[in-house]
């Protein structure tokens, strides 16, 4: 079994620093219990030869390990339900590396499938996030009856902030607030006049803004004072996250006898078609031309030679026949999000799956463009209860 056979009574929300598996394994909430049931069902069907390794990674206290293992389990479930047979970690002649799966149609080998998660934080960023999560968890343990707190954070610290000092000063500030004045500002939507408490440690700045808590909310035994957490705007690098993930897998193998499909679950926010095209085919550019009468107009330019599949000298990394892109797919979102299969226009081994029912982008030799083939949702293929995901009673 994947999860422990224990009596569960906790119905609280997940703590900021709590690992995904620890919360899944301990919570008695209905949606979490349902997720355990789905994951146990999928895990039970996984080949015995690979179960021990997959189980260890799914149960890891490190979310990066857990997320990567979930993605492999999801892919196994998806392609198995599509009628394929998957063999974990097959041997490749002349290589010490083992792809995640050899995918067969009946007894016929069709392609190798490699799974990777993109958009994971660096070790430095993960450490800073863990320190921030520890601060937020300790603030959430405060007995704050009358207020919800909106927390905005900026920057990071290299050492653990002194939370005892923060809690003391935060408590003093909350006790000094005028509830009627805050109600008036909220009713008038005068956000700028709301009181604000700022606290700093090294490069980390936390800003707290209060709003009154309803008596019903305050009476909940697991009610936490932090109602909203917001970071400052930052530059998204989704295309680069995808590019790095695919290139990392492409470098592992030389000549392969079958197509290689790299499956990337993108954890970065706001992954869309533009990000996928920029990553695989090169960054899109815009050319500004001057008008004779003055002014400028914009038109599409050539893509930069920085794509996974296209560089300065034309097509490259042709061993990666296709890339399967998932957009933040997890146990709860998998009914709403379907991965997209994008084919290399010039692969060493073309991937031919005539009966593949999910969405694809395939090269059209007549128009020399990529054409989308609409497909079905993964929701009807995966073994999921209906409705999914469930909600708390």
C-alpha positions in Angstrom: 0.0 0.0 0.0 1.0 3.6 -0.6 -0.6 5.2 2.5 -0.5 4.1 6.2 -3.5 2.2 7.7 -4.2 4.6 10.6 -7.1 6.3 12.2 -7.4 9.9 10.9 -9.2 12.6 12.8 -7.5 15.9 11.7 -9.6 18.2 9.5 -7.4 21.3 9.5 -6.0 23.0 6.5 -2.5 22.1 5.2 0.3 24.0 7.0 2.6 26.1 4.8 5.7 24.0 5.6 3.9 20.6 5.7 4.9 18.2 2.9 2.3 17.2 0.4 2.6 13.5 1.3 2.5 14.1 5.0 -0.8 16.0 4.7 -2.3 13.4 2.3 -1.4 10.7 4.7 -2.8 12.3 7.8 -5.9 14.4 6.9 -9.4 13.1 7.5 -11.0 15.7 5.2 -13.2 14.2 2.5 -11.2 15.6 -0.5 -8.0 14.2 0.9 -9.5 10.8 1.7 -10.8 10.7 -1.9 -7.3 11.6 -3.3 -5.8 8.8 -1.2 -8.3 6.4 -2.8 -7.4 7.5 -6.3 -3.7 7.3 -5.8 -4.0 3.8 -4.1 -6.0 2.6 -7.1 -3.4 3.9 -9.6 -0.5 2.7 -7.6 -2.0 -0.8 -7.2 -1.9 -1.2 -11.0 1.8 -0.1 -11.3 4.2 -2.9 -12.2 5.7 -4.7 -9.1 9.2 -4.2 -10.4 9.1 -0.5 -10.1 6.7 -0.1 -7.1 9.3 0.1 -4.3 11.2 3.0 -5.9 8.0 4.9 -6.9 6.5 4.4 -3.4 9.6 5.8 -1.7 9.5 8.9 -3.9 5.7 9.4 -3.5 6.2 9.3 0.3 9.1 11.6 0.3 9.1 14.7 2.6 10.5 16.6 -0.3 7.7 18.0 -2.5 10.0 18.0 -5.6 10.4 14.2 -5.2 6.7 13.7 -4.5 5.7 15.8 -7.5 8.0 14.0 -9.9 6.8 10.6 -8.7 3.2 11.6 -9.1 3.8 12.7 -12.7 5.2 9.3 -13.5 2.2 7.6 -11.8 -0.2 9.8 -13.7 1.5 9.0 -17.0 1.4 5.3 -16.3 -2.3 5.5 -15.5 -3.1 7.7 -18.5 -1.3 5.6 -21.2 -2.4 2.3 -19.6 -6.0 3.4 -19.8 -5.4 4.4 -23.5 -4.6 0.8 -24.1 -0.8 0.8 -24.0 1.5 -1.4 -22.0 4.3 0.4 -20.1 7.5 -1.2 -18.9 9.4 0.8 -16.3 13.1 1.5 -16.7 13.9 -0.6 -19.8 17.4 -1.5 -20.9 18.9 0.4 -23.8 21.8 -1.4 -25.6 25.0 0.6 -25.3 23.7 3.0 -22.6 23.8 2.9 -18.8 20.7 5.2 -18.7 17.2 3.9 -18.4 14.2 5.8 -19.7 11.2 5.9 -17.3 9.1 3.7 -19.6 9.1 1.7 -22.8 5.6 2.1 -24.2 4.2 -0.8 -26.2 1.0 -1.3 -28.3 0.2 -4.9 -27.7 3.6 -6.6 -28.0 5.0 -3.9 -30.4 7.4 -1.4 -28.8 6.3 2.1 -29.9 8.3 4.7 -28.0 10.3 5.6 -24.9 8.7 7.9 -22.4 10.7 10.2 -20.1 9.0 12.2 -17.3 10.2 15.4 -15.8 8.8 18.3 -13.8 9.6 21.9 -14.9 9.5 25.0 -12.8 10.8 23.6 -9.5 12.6 26.1 -7.3 16.4 26.1 -7.0 18.0 24.8 -3.8 18.5 28.4 -2.6 14.9 29.4 -3.4 13.5 26.3 -1.8 15.4 27.1 1.4 14.1 30.7 1.4 10.5 29.4 0.8 10.9 26.9 3.7 12.0 29.7 6.0 9.0 31.9 4.9 6.6 29.0 5.4 7.9 28.5 8.9 7.2 32.1 9.7 3.7 31.9 8.3 2.9 28.7 10.2 4.0 30.2 13.5 1.9 33.3 12.8 -1.1 31.0 12.1 -0.7 29.5 15.5 -1.4 32.9 17.2 -4.8 33.3 18.9 -6.2 36.2 16.9 -9.9 36.2 17.4 -11.1 39.5 15.8 -9.1 39.7 12.6 -8.1 38.0 9.3 -4.7 39.0 8.0 -3.7 39.6 4.4 0.1 39.0 4.2 2.3 40.4 1.4 5.9 39.3 1.2 8.9 40.6 -0.7 12.5 39.4 -0.9 13.9 36.5 1.1 16.3 35.9 4.0 19.3 33.6 4.3 18.7 32.8 8.0 15.5 31.9 9.9 13.7 35.0 11.0 13.1 35.6 14.7 9.4 34.8 14.8 9.0 35.3 18.5 9.9 39.0 18.1 7.5 39.2 15.1 4.6 37.7 17.0 5.1 40.0 19.9 5.1 43.2 17.8 2.2 41.9 15.6 0.1 41.2 18.7 0.8 44.7 20.1 -0.2 46.2 16.8 -3.4 44.2 16.5 -4.5 45.2 20.0 -4.1 48.9 19.0 -6.4 48.7 16.0 -9.7 50.6 15.7 -12.3 48.1 14.4 -14.9 50.8 13.5 -12.4 52.7 11.5 -11.3 49.6 9.6 -15.0 48.7 8.9 -15.6 52.2 7.5 -12.6 52.0 5.2 -13.6 48.5 3.9 -17.2 49.7 3.3 -15.9 52.7 1.4 -13.4 50.5 -0.5 -10.7 52.9 0.7 -7.9 50.4 0.7 -5.2 53.0 1.1 -6.5 54.1 4.5 -6.3 50.5 6.0 -3.6 50.2 8.7 -0.5 48.3 7.7 2.2 46.7 9.7 5.6 46.0 8.1 8.3 43.8 9.5 11.8 43.1 8.1 14.5 40.6 8.5 17.5 40.7 6.2 16.1 40.9 2.7 12.6 39.7 3.6 9.8 42.2 4.1 6.4 41.1 5.5 3.4 43.5 5.4 0.2 42.7 7.3 -3.3 44.2 6.6 -6.3 43.4 8.7 -9.9 42.8 8.0 -12.6 41.9 10.6 -13.4 38.3 11.1 -17.0 37.1 11.3 -18.2 35.5 14.6 -19.0 32.3 12.7 -15.4 32.1 11.3 -13.8 32.9 14.6 -15.7 30.0 16.2 -14.2 27.4 13.9 -11.6 25.3 15.8 -9.1 25.2 13.0 -9.6 28.8 11.8 -6.3 30.4 10.9 -5.6 34.2 11.2 -3.9 34.4 7.7 -6.7 34.7 5.1 -4.5 35.6 2.1 -0.9 35.4 1.1 0.5 37.5 -1.7 3.9 37.8 -3.2 5.2 40.7 -5.3 5.0 40.5 -9.1 7.9 38.7 -10.7 9.1 37.8 -14.1 7.8 34.5 -15.5 10.2 32.2 -17.2 7.8 29.4 -18.3 9.4 29.0 -21.7 12.9 28.7 -20.2 11.6 26.2 -17.6 10.2 24.0 -20.4 13.4 24.4 -22.5 15.7 23.4 -19.7 13.6 20.4 -18.8 13.5 19.0 -22.3 17.2 19.6 -23.0 18.1 17.8 -19.8 16.3 14.7 -20.9 17.5 15.0 -24.5 21.2 14.9 -23.4 20.8 11.6 -21.6 20.6 9.4 -24.7 22.5 9.0 -28.0 21.0 7.2 -30.9 17.8 5.4 -30.0 15.9 2.7 -31.9 12.5 4.2 -31.2 10.9 7.6 -30.8 11.6 9.4 -27.5 8.7 11.4 -25.9 9.6 13.8 -23.1 6.7 14.4 -20.8 7.0 17.7 -19.0 4.6 18.7 -16.2 5.0 22.5 -16.0 4.6 23.7 -12.4 5.3 27.4 -13.4 2.3 29.6 -13.5 0.5 30.7 -16.7 1.8 28.1 -19.2 0.2 28.7 -22.5 0.7 28.0 -26.3 3.1 31.0 -26.6 5.4 29.6 -23.9 5.4 26.1 -25.5 6.2 27.5 -29.0 8.9 29.7 -27.6 10.5 26.8 -25.8 10.4 24.3 -28.6 10.7 26.4 -31.8 12.5 29.5 -30.6 11.5 32.8 -29.0 9.0 34.8 -31.0 10.2 38.3 -32.0 8.4 41.4 -33.3 9.9 43.8 -35.9 9.1 47.5 -35.8 9.1 49.2 -39.2 9.1 53.0 -39.7 6.2 54.4 -41.7 7.0 57.0 -44.5 4.6 59.4 -43.0 6.1 58.9 -39.5 5.4 56.5 -36.7 6.0 52.8 -36.6 4.1 49.6 -37.1 4.8 46.1 -35.8 4.9 42.8 -37.6 6.0 39.3 -36.7 9.7 38.6 -37.0 11.7 35.4 -37.3 12.0 33.2 -34.2 15.3 33.3 -32.4 17.5 30.2 -32.8 17.1 29.3 -29.1 14.4 26.6 -29.3 14.8 23.0 -28.2 14.2 21.9 -31.8 15.6 24.8 -33.8 19.0 26.5 -33.5 21.3 28.5 -35.7 21.9 25.6 -38.1 18.2 24.6 -38.4 16.5 21.5 -36.8 18.3 19.9 -33.8 17.6 17.4 -31.0 15.8 15.2 -33.5 15.9 12.2 -31.2 13.2 13.9 -29.1 10.3 13.0 -31.4 7.6 14.6 -29.4 7.0 16.6 -26.2 4.0 16.0 -24.0 3.2 19.2 -22.0 1.1 19.1 -18.8 0.0 22.4 -17.2 0.2 22.0 -13.4 -1.4 18.6 -13.4 -1.9 17.1 -9.9 -4.3 14.7 -8.3 -7.0 17.4 -8.0 -6.5 19.2 -11.3 -6.2 16.1 -13.6 -9.9 16.1 -14.4 -9.7 19.7 -15.7 -6.3 19.7 -17.4 -5.3 17.5 -20.4 -1.7 17.2 -21.6 -0.8 18.4 -25.1 1.4 16.3 -27.4 3.6 18.4 -29.7 5.5 16.6 -32.5 9.0 17.5 -33.8 8.7 18.6 -37.4 11.9 16.7 -38.4 12.4 13.8 -36.0 14.8 11.0 -36.4 12.0 8.6 -35.6 8.5 10.0 -36.3 6.0 9.2 -33.6 3.0 7.5 -35.2 0.0 7.0 -33.0 -3.1 7.0 -35.3 -5.5 6.1 -32.6 -4.2 8.6 -30.0 -7.3 10.5 -28.8 -5.8 13.4 -26.8 -5.0 16.9 -28.3 -1.9 17.1 -30.5 0.1 19.6 -32.5 1.4 18.0 -35.7 3.4 19.3 -38.6 1.5 20.0 -41.8 4.0 19.5 -44.7 1.7 21.3 -47.2 1.4 24.5 -45.3 4.7 24.1 -43.3 2.9 25.0 -40.1 1.9 23.2 -36.9 -1.8 22.1 -37.0 -3.8 21.3 -33.9 -5.8 18.1 -33.8 -8.5 18.5 -31.2 -8.9 15.6 -28.8 -10.9 14.3 -25.9 -10.4 15.3 -22.3 -8.3 13.1 -20.0 -11.1 13.2 -17.5 -13.0 10.4 -19.3 -9.9 8.2 -19.5 -8.5 8.3 -16.0 -10.1 6.3 -13.2 -11.7 9.2 -11.2 -14.9 9.4 -9.1 -17.6 11.6 -10.5 -17.6 14.5 -9.6 -13.9 15.2 -9.3 -12.4 16.7 -7.3 -14.8 16.3 -4.3 -15.5 19.1 -1.8 -15.8 19.1 1.9 -19.3 18.5 3.3 
